[in-house]
Amino acid sequence: MLLIVRRGTGSVVTWRRAQMVLLSAQGLAVAKIAEVTFTSADRVRDVIHNFNTDGFASHYPKYKGGRPKTFTLPERREIKKMAKSKPAEHGLPFSTWSLVKLADFLVAEGVVDDISHEGLRILLREEGVTFQRVKTWKSSKDPDCAAKKARVEHLYAIAASEVVPEAGEPEVIFCMDEFGPLNLHPHPGHQWAERGGRHKDPDREARPRRRATYTRPHGVRHLFAAYTLGKYQLYGHIKRTKNRSKFLEFCRYLRSLHPAEKRIAIVCDNYSPHLTTKRCRRVADWADANNVATNSSWLNRIEAQFTALRYFTLDGTDHASHKEQGTMIRRYIIWRNRHANVNHLRKIVARTNVA
């Protein structure tokens, strides 16, 4: 015991416990030991009692990661609700919560008796609430937006096997859109390269640079793509033009992937060739004749697939021809479909999806 106190190295907790036991062995009263060690008398009694029970092992406590959770489920829900609200909604003269302001407000409102800033941060992280930058959002002016959104989310629930489709409802759901125009020009991107500045290697090769383009005489191409929900498969055809005829041609291809008796749904945006207008009924007539349900929506999950496609096939490239560019896109789609069930890729896509 004396060696532990004289050594003065190691854990402070061990040193304090050994000091209390040593003073007790020298006949000092509990109150005097508490005064010397700047602690309470109850604390001194606990240390001495533990030493009498466990011996020297009591000087090396094995902590279990802190006290258990003390907040009830209603309290956690109310804390989460307060964190997601705006301070101005509660009559406070600031626009953003900080941990200090939020903790003080929760105590003042009687939501909790006491909460530390670190405890509040951990609780919010466990509830999935993080401090994020506000992003731009444009709301729809369509008076039927709520009904269309509910319809599309119902289709997504069917694809996720959360809802059993009723009689007449689609069993296969495609998210379809066009990607492009695909130009032949150097695309910006990122790459690994040796560092520059005063630490650079004088013998290293020059970094690749993007060439300047003054004319683009090769025209453009358009990628018609569809994403099958549930099976996580991506389909794509590259066309020279983007019009109603090419849209119907790609829809016929999607229809050929499944038996005629199986009803399918195609979720797409409100681009004019997609609409079943009175001026041109080709899309509506084809959908009625081929057991297809059409929906227009901005809640299109294929947009997340386009984000990955742009990153892996276009960023940092300078294709010499549309054939070379199209081959790269087709090879990526084949690779992506072979790795569709990889959890890491699915998490990235899920994070990008709107709904």
C-alpha positions as CSV (number, residue, x, y, z in Angstrom):
1,M,0.0,0.0,0.0
2,L,2.8,2.4,0.9
3,L,4.6,1.7,-2.4
4,I,1.5,2.6,-4.3
5,V,1.2,5.9,-2.5
6,R,4.9,6.8,-2.8
7,R,5.2,5.8,-6.4
8,G,2.7,8.4,-7.5
9,T,2.4,6.9,-11.0
10,G,-0.4,5.0,-12.7
11,S,-4.1,5.6,-12.2
12,V,-5.2,8.5,-10.0
13,V,-8.1,6.4,-8.8
14,T,-5.8,3.7,-7.6
15,W,-3.6,6.2,-5.8
16,R,-6.6,7.9,-4.0
17,R,-8.0,4.5,-2.9
18,A,-4.6,3.4,-1.5
19,Q,-4.2,6.7,0.3
20,M,-7.6,6.3,2.1
21,V,-6.8,2.7,3.1
22,L,-3.3,3.7,4.4
23,L,-4.6,6.6,6.5
24,S,-7.3,4.3,7.9
25,A,-4.6,1.7,8.8
26,Q,-2.7,4.5,10.7
27,G,-5.7,5.0,12.9
28,L,-7.1,8.2,11.3
29,A,-10.8,8.8,11.7
30,V,-13.1,8.6,8.7
31,A,-14.1,12.3,9.0
32,K,-10.4,13.3,9.1
33,I,-9.6,11.1,6.1
34,A,-12.4,12.7,4.1
35,E,-11.0,16.1,5.0
36,V,-7.5,15.2,3.9
37,T,-8.5,13.5,0.6
38,F,-11.2,16.2,-0.2
39,T,-14.0,13.7,-0.5
40,S,-17.1,12.7,1.5
41,A,-17.1,10.4,4.6
42,D,-19.5,7.9,2.8
43,R,-16.9,7.7,0.0
44,V,-14.2,6.8,2.4
45,R,-16.3,4.2,4.1
46,D,-17.1,2.5,0.7
47,V,-13.4,2.4,-0.2
48,I,-12.4,0.8,3.2
49,H,-15.3,-1.7,3.0
50,N,-14.4,-2.7,-0.5
51,F,-10.8,-3.2,0.6
52,N,-11.8,-5.4,3.5
53,T,-13.9,-7.5,1.1
54,D,-11.8,-7.7,-2.0
55,G,-8.3,-6.8,-0.9
56,F,-5.9,-5.1,-3.3
57,A,-8.2,-5.9,-6.3
58,S,-10.6,-3.2,-5.0
59,H,-7.9,-0.6,-6.0
60,Y,-8.4,-1.5,-9.7
61,P,-12.1,-1.2,-10.4
62,K,-13.6,-2.5,-13.6
63,Y,-16.0,0.1,-14.9
64,K,-18.9,-1.0,-17.0
65,G,-19.2,2.1,-19.3
66,G,-21.3,4.4,-17.0
67,R,-24.7,4.3,-15.6
68,P,-27.6,2.8,-17.4
69,K,-30.0,4.9,-19.5
70,T,-32.4,7.0,-17.3
71,F,-34.6,8.6,-19.9
72,T,-38.0,7.1,-20.5
73,L,-39.4,6.5,-24.0
74,P,-41.8,9.5,-23.8
75,E,-39.0,11.7,-22.6
76,R,-36.8,10.7,-25.5
77,R,-39.6,11.4,-28.0
78,E,-40.2,14.8,-26.5
79,I,-36.4,15.6,-26.6
80,K,-36.3,14.5,-30.3
81,K,-39.4,16.6,-31.1
82,M,-37.9,19.7,-29.4
83,A,-34.5,19.3,-31.2
84,K,-36.3,19.1,-34.6
85,S,-38.4,22.2,-33.9
86,K,-37.2,25.8,-34.4
87,P,-36.4,28.0,-31.4
88,A,-38.6,30.8,-32.8
89,E,-41.6,28.5,-32.5
90,H,-41.1,28.6,-28.7
91,G,-40.7,32.4,-28.5
92,L,-36.9,32.3,-28.2
93,P,-34.8,35.1,-29.9
94,F,-32.5,32.8,-31.9
95,S,-32.9,30.6,-35.0
96,T,-30.8,27.6,-34.3
97,W,-30.4,25.2,-31.4
98,S,-27.1,24.5,-29.8
99,L,-26.5,21.8,-27.3
100,V,-26.3,24.3,-24.5
101,K,-29.4,26.2,-25.5
102,L,-31.4,23.0,-26.1
103,A,-30.3,21.4,-22.8
104,D,-31.2,24.5,-20.8
105,F,-34.6,24.8,-22.6
106,L,-35.5,21.1,-21.9
107,V,-34.8,21.6,-18.2
108,A,-36.7,24.9,-18.1
109,E,-39.7,23.4,-19.7
110,G,-39.7,20.4,-17.3
111,V,-39.1,17.8,-20.0
112,V,-36.2,16.4,-18.0
113,D,-34.9,17.2,-14.5
114,D,-31.3,17.4,-15.7
115,I,-29.3,16.5,-18.8
116,S,-25.7,17.1,-19.7
117,H,-24.6,18.4,-23.1
118,E,-22.7,15.2,-23.9
119,G,-25.7,13.1,-22.8
120,L,-28.0,15.1,-25.0
121,R,-25.6,14.7,-28.0
122,I,-25.5,10.9,-27.5
123,L,-29.3,10.7,-27.1
124,L,-29.9,12.6,-30.3
125,R,-27.4,10.5,-32.2
126,E,-29.1,7.3,-31.0
127,E,-32.5,8.8,-32.1
128,G,-31.1,9.5,-35.6
129,V,-31.0,13.3,-35.3
130,T,-27.9,15.1,-36.5
131,F,-26.9,18.7,-37.0
132,Q,-27.4,19.3,-40.8
133,R,-27.2,22.1,-43.3
134,V,-30.6,23.3,-44.6
135,K,-30.9,22.4,-48.3
136,T,-33.0,23.9,-51.1
137,W,-36.4,22.3,-51.8
138,K,-39.1,23.1,-54.4
139,S,-42.6,22.0,-53.6
140,S,-45.0,20.9,-56.3
141,K,-47.8,23.1,-57.5
142,D,-49.9,20.2,-58.7
143,P,-53.2,20.2,-56.8
144,D,-53.2,16.4,-57.0
145,C,-49.7,16.1,-55.6
146,A,-50.7,14.5,-52.3
147,A,-52.8,11.8,-54.0
148,K,-50.1,11.0,-56.6
149,K,-47.5,10.8,-53.8
150,A,-49.6,8.4,-51.8
151,R,-50.1,6.3,-54.9
152,V,-46.4,6.1,-55.7
153,E,-45.5,5.4,-52.0
154,H,-48.1,2.6,-52.1
155,L,-46.4,1.1,-55.1
156,Y,-43.0,1.3,-53.4
157,A,-44.5,-0.5,-50.4
158,I,-45.7,-3.3,-52.7
159,A,-42.2,-3.6,-54.2
160,A,-40.7,-3.8,-50.7
161,S,-43.2,-6.6,-49.8
162,E,-44.6,-4.3,-47.0
163,V,-48.1,-4.5,-48.6
164,V,-49.8,-7.4,-50.4
165,P,-51.0,-6.2,-53.8
166,E,-54.8,-6.4,-54.3
167,A,-56.5,-7.8,-57.4
168,G,-55.7,-5.5,-60.3
169,E,-52.7,-3.8,-58.7
170,P,-49.2,-4.0,-60.3
171,E,-46.9,-6.7,-59.2
172,V,-43.7,-5.2,-60.8
173,I,-42.7,-1.6,-60.4
174,F,-40.3,0.2,-62.7
175,C,-38.8,3.7,-62.1
176,M,-38.1,5.1,-65.5
177,D,-36.4,8.3,-66.7
178,E,-34.0,9.7,-69.3
179,F,-30.4,10.6,-68.6
180,G,-28.6,13.1,-70.6
181,P,-27.8,14.7,-73.0
182,L,-24.6,12.7,-73.3
183,N,-22.0,15.0,-74.8
184,L,-18.4,14.2,-75.9
185,H,-16.3,16.6,-73.9
186,P,-13.9,16.3,-70.9
187,H,-15.9,15.8,-67.7
188,P,-14.6,17.1,-64.4
189,G,-13.8,14.5,-61.8
190,H,-11.5,13.3,-59.0
191,Q,-8.5,11.0,-59.2
192,W,-5.5,9.8,-57.1
193,A,-2.3,11.8,-57.8
194,E,1.0,12.5,-56.2
195,R,1.1,15.6,-54.0
196,G,2.4,18.9,-55.2
197,G,3.9,21.9,-53.5
198,R,7.3,22.0,-51.9
199,H,7.0,18.3,-50.9
200,K,6.6,17.0,-54.5
201,D,8.9,14.7,-56.2
202,P,10.8,16.6,-58.9
203,D,11.0,13.5,-61.1
204,R,7.3,12.7,-61.1
205,E,5.2,12.9,-64.2
206,A,2.9,15.9,-64.8
207,R,-0.6,15.5,-63.6
208,P,-3.3,14.8,-66.3
209,R,-5.2,17.9,-67.4
210,R,-8.6,18.4,-69.0
211,R,-8.3,19.5,-72.6
212,A,-10.1,22.6,-73.8
213,T,-13.0,22.1,-76.2
214,Y,-14.1,24.8,-78.6
215,T,-16.4,22.9,-80.9
216,R,-18.5,19.8,-80.3
217,P,-19.6,18.5,-83.7
218,H,-20.5,14.9,-82.6
219,G,-24.0,15.6,-81.4
220,V,-25.6,14.1,-78.3
221,R,-27.1,10.8,-77.1
222,H,-29.8,10.0,-74.5
223,L,-30.0,7.1,-72.1
224,F,-33.4,5.7,-71.5
225,A,-33.1,3.8,-68.2
226,A,-35.4,1.9,-65.8
227,Y,-34.9,0.6,-62.3
228,T,-36.8,-2.5,-61.1
229,L,-37.8,-2.1,-57.4
230,G,-37.4,-5.2,-55.3
231,K,-35.0,-6.9,-57.7
232,Y,-32.6,-3.9,-57.8
233,Q,-31.9,-4.3,-61.5
234,L,-31.1,-1.5,-63.9
235,Y,-31.9,-1.5,-67.6
236,G,-30.7,1.1,-70.2
237,H,-30.9,1.8,-73.9
238,I,-29.0,4.7,-75.6
239,K,-30.9,6.6,-78.3
240,R,-30.1,9.4,-80.7
241,T,-33.3,11.3,-79.9
242,K,-35.6,11.7,-76.9
243,N,-39.3,11.7,-78.0
244,R,-42.6,9.9,-77.6
245,S,-41.7,7.2,-80.1
246,K,-38.4,6.3,-78.4
247,F,-40.2,6.4,-75.0
248,L,-42.8,3.9,-76.2
249,E,-40.1,1.7,-77.7
250,F,-38.3,1.5,-74.4
251,C,-41.6,0.8,-72.6
252,R,-42.3,-2.1,-74.9
253,Y,-38.9,-3.5,-74.0
254,L,-39.8,-3.3,-70.3
255,R,-43.1,-5.0,-71.0
256,S,-41.4,-7.9,-72.8
257,L,-39.4,-8.7,-69.6
258,H,-42.5,-10.1,-67.9
259,P,-45.4,-12.3,-68.9
260,A,-48.4,-10.4,-70.4
261,E,-50.7,-11.5,-67.6
262,K,-48.5,-9.9,-65.0
263,R,-49.4,-6.2,-64.4
264,I,-46.6,-3.7,-64.2
265,A,-46.3,-0.1,-63.2
266,I,-44.0,2.6,-64.6
267,V,-43.2,5.6,-62.4
268,C,-41.9,8.5,-64.4
269,D,-41.9,12.3,-64.3
270,N,-44.1,14.8,-66.2
271,Y,-42.0,15.2,-69.3
272,S,-44.4,15.7,-72.1
273,P,-43.7,12.4,-74.0
274,H,-44.6,10.5,-70.8
275,L,-48.0,12.1,-70.4
276,T,-51.2,10.5,-71.6
277,T,-52.6,13.7,-73.1
278,K,-55.6,14.3,-75.2
279,R,-53.4,15.6,-78.0
280,C,-51.6,12.3,-78.4
281,R,-53.1,9.1,-76.9
282,R,-50.3,6.7,-77.9
283,V,-48.9,6.2,-74.4
284,A,-52.4,5.9,-72.8
285,D,-53.6,3.5,-75.5
286,W,-50.5,1.3,-75.3
287,A,-50.7,1.2,-71.4
288,D,-54.4,0.1,-71.6
289,A,-53.7,-2.5,-74.1
290,N,-50.6,-4.0,-72.4
291,N,-51.7,-4.2,-68.8
292,V,-49.5,-1.3,-67.6
293,A,-50.3,1.4,-65.0
294,T,-48.6,4.7,-65.6
295,N,-47.8,7.3,-62.9
296,S,-46.2,10.8,-63.0
297,S,-44.1,11.7,-60.0
298,W,-41.0,13.5,-58.9
299,L,-40.5,10.8,-56.3
300,N,-38.5,8.7,-58.7
301,R,-35.9,6.3,-57.2
302,I,-34.0,6.0,-60.4
303,E,-32.4,9.4,-59.7
304,A,-30.1,7.8,-57.1
305,Q,-29.0,5.3,-59.8
306,F,-28.1,8.2,-62.1
307,T,-26.0,9.7,-59.4
308,A,-23.9,6.6,-59.2
309,L,-23.8,6.2,-63.0
310,R,-22.5,9.7,-63.5
311,Y,-19.8,9.2,-60.9
312,F,-18.5,5.9,-62.1
313,T,-18.8,6.3,-65.9
314,L,-18.6,10.0,-66.7
315,D,-16.6,11.9,-64.1
316,G,-13.0,12.4,-65.1
317,T,-13.5,10.9,-68.6
318,D,-12.8,12.2,-72.1
319,H,-14.4,9.7,-74.5
320,A,-13.4,10.0,-78.2
321,S,-16.7,8.7,-79.6
322,H,-20.3,8.0,-78.6
323,K,-19.6,4.3,-79.2
324,E,-16.9,4.3,-76.6
325,Q,-19.0,6.2,-74.1
326,G,-22.0,4.0,-74.7
327,T,-19.9,0.9,-74.2
328,M,-18.6,2.3,-70.9
329,I,-22.2,2.9,-69.7
330,R,-23.4,-0.6,-70.8
331,R,-20.5,-2.3,-69.0
332,Y,-21.2,-0.3,-65.8
333,I,-24.9,-1.4,-65.9
334,I,-23.8,-5.0,-66.3
335,W,-21.4,-4.7,-63.4
336,R,-23.9,-2.9,-61.2
337,N,-26.6,-5.5,-61.7
338,R,-24.1,-8.3,-60.7
339,H,-23.4,-6.4,-57.5
340,A,-27.0,-5.2,-56.8
341,N,-27.3,-7.0,-53.5
342,V,-24.1,-5.6,-51.9
343,N,-25.2,-3.9,-48.7
344,H,-22.8,-1.1,-49.1
345,L,-24.1,0.0,-52.5
346,R,-27.7,-0.4,-51.4
347,K,-27.1,1.9,-48.4
348,I,-25.5,4.6,-50.6
349,V,-28.6,4.4,-52.9
350,A,-31.0,4.5,-50.0
351,R,-29.3,7.6,-48.6
352,T,-29.8,9.4,-52.0
353,N,-33.4,8.4,-52.5
354,V,-36.1,11.1,-51.8
355,A,-38.8,8.5,-50.9
